Amino acid sequence: MSLPSDDLAHLIGARICHDLVSPIGAISNGLELLAMMSETGPSEEMALVEDSARAAAARIQLFRLAFGTCDPAARMRFADLAAIFDGAFAGGRLSVNWTGPDELPRTEAQAGALAVLCVEAVLPRGGNIRATFDGTAGWQVDTEATPRRETDLWTLVAAPGAGADQMRPAEVQFGLLAAFVARSNRTARVEDGPERLVLTF
């Protein structure tokens, strides 16, 4: 039995995230214990390591959602989706404002995460991303941040199968989102004008 390449990619993502969650969590717990045992509190060096471990754990949680396996019957609270991104981008140049129902299918949450990661990839200086989900209309993800890095990979999202050979490892989210769009029998549209980028699907 063979698996579609995007299904295999999700399984690989889930495996990597699963294996990294425990050791990074153990590092964070160990740092907390060391801080509690210290009479003077955590040093600047320890605080830096603790912040790095916390950021890594948050980023893995994001990658687990975006790149891991997903039960089609599962649902996710919209607040939890927003919290994952708040943790992953805390203290950075990028922020994401989410709008939608109290909960949504986990497959849609995964697609929204992939879409936001696609938009993030073209924002070298960060910015504010707005992500809106409607059960009937689907997703709209947009930003007014400039400058934006040009990429031909939007063609892949709008026309799955085109330009896949141009993807780099840091851009795999474009291919996985394209696969979701094709599998869902949807049409993706990208408006990348001088003032605003809008992705709908």
N, C-alpha and C positions, 0 to 999 in steps of 0.2 A: 504494500500500500504506500502511495506517495502522497505528500502533503503539499498544498499550494505554498509558494515561497513566502507569502506574507504570514500564513499560519505558522510556518517553521520559524520565521523571524520573531513572532510573538512568544513562541515556546522558548527560544534562546534568551530573549529578554527577560522572561519570567524566571528562568533558571539562574541567570547572572544576578538579578536583583535579590532572589531568595537567598543565594549563597553569601551576599554581601551584607544583608540587613543585620544578621546576628553579630558578626564581628564588629561592625561599626557601632551597633548598640552597646556591645560590651565595652568598647573604648569609652563611649560617653558615660556609661555607668561607673567605670573605673575612675575617670576624671572627677566625677562628682564625689566619689568616696575620698579621693585624695584631698579634694578641697575641704571636705568636712573634717578630715583629720588634721589639717594644717591649722596652726594657731594664729597665723597671720593672714589666712585667706589665700585664694589662688594668686599665683604670680602672673605677671603680664604674659609670660611665655605659656603658662598653663591655660590661661584664659583664651589665648590665640588658638591653641590646639583644640580646646573645647568648642570654640566657635566653628572651627573647621570641621570637626566631627559632626556637629549639629547640622551644618550646611550640607555635608555629604549625605547624612541620613534623610534630610528633606528632599534632596535631589533624587535619591534612589526611590523614595516613595512616589515622586513624580514620574520617574522612568518606569516604575512598576505598573502604574496606571496606563501610561502612553504606549509602552512597548511590550507589556506582558500579556498573558492570556486573559480572556474575558468571557465569562459565562453570559450567553445571550439573554438568559432569563433574569439575571441579577439587576438590581437597581441601586442607585447611589444618591445620597442627599446632596443637593446643590451646594449647601454650606460646606460639606466635606471636600467637594471639588475645589471650591474657592480657597479653603484652608491649605490644601496641598500646594497650591501655587503661591500663596502668601508665605509659606515656609520655605519654598524653594528659591524664591526671589527676594527674601528678606534682606534689607540693607543694600540691595543692588540698584541698578539704573532702570530696571523694568518693573512695571506693575500691571496687574490684570484686574479689570472690573468685570464681574460676572453678573448676568441677569438671566433669570429663568424660573421655572417652577421649583417647588420645594424638593422634588426628587425627579430623577430621569433614569432611563435605562443605562446601565453601565457601559454598554456599547456606544451610546451617544456621548457619555462622559469621556470615554477614550478618544472618540473622534474629535471632540472639542479640545482635548489636551493636545492631540497631534496638530490640530489647526493652529493653536496658540504657539506651539513650538516652531511651526513653519514661519509664522509671522515674526517670532523672536529672531529667527535666523537672518532676517534681512534688516534688523535694527542694530547696527554696530554701536550706536551711542545710547541704546535703550529707548524708553518711551512708555507711553500708556496704551495698553491694548484693551479694547472693549469686546467682550464675548457674550453674545446673546443667543439663547436657545428657545425655540418655540416648537411645541409638539407637532404643529402643522407645517410651519414654514421651514423648520430645520435650524441650521446655525448661521449666524452672521458674526464674523470676527473682523474688526477694523482698527486702524490706527491712523493718526495724523502726524506721527513722528517723522521728522526728516533730519539728515538725509537717510535714504534707504539704499541698501546694497541691491544692485540689480541681479536677477537670477532668471534663467530660462525654465526653472523647475516648476513655476506656476503653470506652464503648459502641460506638464505631466499630471498635475492635479485636475486641470480642466479637461484634459483629453488623456485618460489613463492609457499607459503603454508608450506614450511619446516622450522621448528624452530621458528614459530611465538610466541610460548608460552615462549620463552626466552627473549622477549623484555621487557625493562624497560621503564618508561615514557620518559626518556631522549633519547630513541632510537626509538621512534615512526616513525621517518623519514625512517628507513629501511623498515618497513611494508608498508608505503605509496608509497615508490619508487617501491617496489615489486609489488604492485597493479597496478601502472602505467605501468610497464614492461609487466605484464600479459595482461592488457587491450589493450595495443598497439600491442600485438602479436610480441613482440621483444624477443631477447635473451640477457641477461646480462652476462658479463664475468668479473671476478675479478682475477687479478694477484697480489697477495700479497707476493712478494719476499723480501729478506733481504735488498735490496737496493731501491726498488720502489714499490709503490702501484698504480695499474692502474684499473680503473672501466670504462667499455665501455657498452653502450646499445643503 
